[in-house]
């Protein structure tokens, strides 16, 4: 914020002292004026407990500020299973560090978590970490702004979230299975099988599967660009076509799994199809979609939860193996560029 408002020279000269001053003055204001809990806050915490949910409080604020706020609000820190602050990370929002640390400390996968935030920075940081966000539009940011940042669902305030908690949980977790790391690894291994099939047919080793919300695979596909000469015959598109014949796309709980990060076209197709979660293995910095696609505002589309680096090294090994099989010059150029960028 210092650099954005005052410029880089001010950040280099006074950034740290300004941040220290902000913390000191914020503490003084909290202690002198106190803070008031939002209506429904304690009821929301209890509702989460009643449902057996783990609750973490993760904030970019310092530990001193977090401690002062909880003390002023008369909330026992033990009301939360985990406390994470800006002191625990190198970079704060919109970078994903805060959420990466929280997920790691909780010992769960990103797909087992839902973030609650009230700024686009919350939504963007969570999206980069593979989390879905429930947006609170009570402050300076309206519902459309939060959805453009990546919020899956929005409510006006904490009281509404408490009243509609079950609805929000269904929207953010429509599937019947919990996508633990073990389940994600199993699905990615099936996508890797498709990638090996692609390589056996002289294609770049990119494979994809589509799973229904119960975890069953209903669509499979692999890259066929070389054989067909069709530039849009990507593995994900083939898997989606296959799944459309075998499942009900209206359920909005499908899981797309690709050994390579989906391109803009494939991620756009996933959004239009209402895919709930996208898993990928090897990143594709030059062609990947997540950072280049704006989350949709239309209720007919939804921004998938996107989780990357799942069995990344196995996907990389297939591309390295593919280069030993004398691919066409175009294929070799693509693969070498991909490997050099990752």
N, C-alpha and C positions, 0 to 999 in steps of 0.2 A: 504493500500500500504506500509506503514511503516513496519508493521510486516512481510509482504510478502517478502520485499526486505532486511530488516536489522535484522529481528528476533524479537521474543517476548520481549526479554530483552530491546532492543532499544525502542520498543513500550511502555513498562511500564515506562521506564526512561525518554524518550525524545519525545514520540509521540505527545503530545499536543503542545510542543514548536516547533516541526518541522512543524506541521500543521499551527500554527500561523505564522511561518516564511515563509511558502509557500504562504499564503494569502498576507502577507505584500510585498513580492518580486513580486508576480504576479501583484498586484496593481501598483507597481512602474514601471514594464515593460509596462503595459497597458497605463499608463499615459505618459511615456517617448517615447514609440515607436508607440503607437496607434494600433488599429485593423482595418482590412479591411473586409467589408462585402463580403460574398460569392456571386458570380454572380447568380442572380435570387432570392435572399433572399426577397427583398422588393416586387417583383412581386408575389412570393409565398404567402406572407402574404395578399396581396391584393386579390389574387385569392381565398383564403380561405374566406375572407370577402364577396366577390361577391357571393359565394355559401352559405352564411349564416352559416358558420361553426364557432364554438367557438374555440378560439386559446389560449392555456395556454403555458407558458414557464416554464418548470420544470427542475431544474438542481441541481445536488449534490453540486455545488459550493456554497460558502457563499453568503449572500446577498450583502456584500461589493464588491465581485468580479462581481456579476451579474450587480450591479449598475454601476461599472466602465466600464464594457464591453458595456452596452447600451449607456452610455454617450459618450464613445470614438467612437462608431459606429454611433452616432447621431440618435439613435432610441428612440422615445418617449415610455416610459413604457406603456402608454395608448394604444399602438398598440396591446397589448395583453389583453385579458379579465381577465387573472389571472397570477400572478407571484408566483412561489413556489421555495424555495431554500433549501440547506442543513441545514439552520438554523431552518427550520420548522419541521425537523424529527430527530428521535433518531439514526437511522441507514441508511446509504446511500447505493447506488447500490453495489452489486447485490441484496440487500434486497429490498423488494417491498414498503417500507414505503413512498418514495417520490410519487409514483403513487397512493397509497391509499389516501394520504392526498389531492392530486390534484383532484381525483375523488370525494372525499367527499366535497371539497370546490365548485366544479362545480355543485354538486347536480345531477349527472347523474350515469348511470350504466357503468361498464367497457365495456360492449358490444357496447356502444355508442361512444367509444373513439378509436383513433388510435395514437400510439406513433411513433415518428420519432427519430431514434438514429443511432449512428455510431460505437458502440462497442458491443461486446457480452454481457457486463454487462448491457447495456441498454435493450437488448433483453430479458435477463434472468429476470431482475427485473420487466419488463413490463409483461412478461408471468406469473410470480408469482402473479401479481395483476389482471390477467384476460384480459390484453390488447394485441392486435396485434401490431406488429412493422413493419414499413417501414424502411429498413436498407439503410444507405448511405455508400457506399463502397469506399469513397474518401480518406480515411486515411490509417491506418496501417492494417485494416481488410478488406479482400476481401469478395465477395458476399457469397461464401460457408461458411466462418467463421461466418458471420452474420446469415445465415440460420440455421447453427448448433446451434446457440444461441436461435433461435426461430423466426427470422424474417419471416414474411409471404411473403414479396416482397422486392426486392432490386433495387436500382438505383445507378448510379455512383456519383451523386452530387445533390446539391440543384437545379441547373438549369434544370437537367433532371426531377426531381420531379415536378417542376413547369410545365414543358412541358407535363408531363404525369399524372398530378394530378387526372384527372377523371378516368383514367385507374386504378390507385392505389386505389382510393376510391371504385371502383367496386370490385376489388380483395379482399379488406379488409372488404367490406360490401356487399356481393352478394345478400343478401335477400331483400325482398320488405318491410319488417317491421323493425321498430326500436325496438331493444330488451331493452325496458325500464324495470325498476324493476317490474312494474305491470304485464307486459307480461311474464317475467320470473317466477313470482310467480304463474301465471295462469297455465303455462306449468308444473311447479313442482307439483302443486296440482293434475294434471292429472297423473303424475308419482306416486304420493302417493296413488292414487286410485288403481293403479296396484299393489303397494306394499301390500295394504290391501287384495287384491284378493289372492296374494301369501300366506299371513298368513292364510287366510280362507282355503287354500288347504294344510296347514301344512308345508309350506315353509318359510324360512327366509324372512322377509318383505322387499324385494328389488324389485322396479318397475322401468320401463323405458318407455319413449315415444320418438318417432322421429317426429319432425315437419319439414315441408317443409319451404322454404324461405318466404312464405306468412303467416306463423304462423299456418297453418292447420296441425293437427296431422295425420300422414299417417302410423304410426307404433306403436304398443304397445307390451309390453312384461313384464313378471315377472319371478323371479327366480324359476327354476324347478329342481334344482340339486337333491333334496331328492326323488322326485317322479320318475324321469327318471334314476337316477344313472349316469347321463351324466355330467361330471365335467365341460364341457364348455357350458352348457345350462344356461348361465347367462342372466339376464333380458335384458341387452343391446344387446346381440347377437340375442335374440328372437325378439326384437323390430326392429333391422336392417333387419333381414330376412323378417319380416312383411312389413316393409317400401319398400323393394326392389320390392315387388309385386304390390305396390300401387303408387309408385312415380318414378321420373327420377333421379337416383343417379349421373348422369353426370352434374347436375346443380351445384354441389359443394356448395350448400347453406343450407344443412340440419342442423338441430339442434338436438343434442342428449341430453336428459334430464334423469338423473338417481338419485334415492333417495340416493344412496351410491356412493362415489367416484369410478370411474371405475378402474378396475385392469389393469395390463399391457396388458393382452390379449385384453380386451375390448377397451382400448385406442388405441392399435395398429390397431384394426379393424376399429375404427373411422378414424384413419389417412389414412388407405388404402381406405376407402370409400369416402374420401374427405369431411368429416364432417367439417362444418364451425365453429360451436360452441358447446362446451360441458358444460352443467350445471350439478352440483351435489349438493346434500344436505349434508349428514354426511361425514366427511373425513374418509378415511381408511388408517391410517398411515402404517400399516403392508403390505398392498397389493395395495395401490394406485399407479397410473401410472405416473402422471405428472412429478414428480421429478426423476423418474427412466427410462424414455423413452427419447432417444435422438431425437430431432426434425429431420424430414427427409430432405434430400437435393434433392431427386428425385422430378422432376416437376409433377409426376403422383400422389404424395401423398402430404398432407399438414398437418402441425401442427395445430390442432384446437385451437381456443380461449377457454380457460378453466376457468370457473367461479364457485367457490365453496361456500359452506355455505349458499345455498339458501334454506330457511325453514329447516335448519339443525335440530332444536329442534324437529320438528314434526317427522322427520325420526328417531331421537333418541327415541322418545316416542314409536314408533311402535316396535322398537327392545326391549325396556323394557317390553312392553306388551307381546311380543312374548315369553319372558322367563317365563311368568306365565302360558303358555299353554302346559307345559311339552314337550318341544322339545326333539329330540334325543340327546344323549350325544355329538355327533359331532357338531350338530347345536348349542347347548348350549355353548360349548367351544368356537366356532367361535364368537358368539354374545358377550359373556362375555369379550373375548379378545378385541373385537372392542370397546365396551363401556368403558373399562378400559383405552384404549389408547387415547380416545377422551374426 
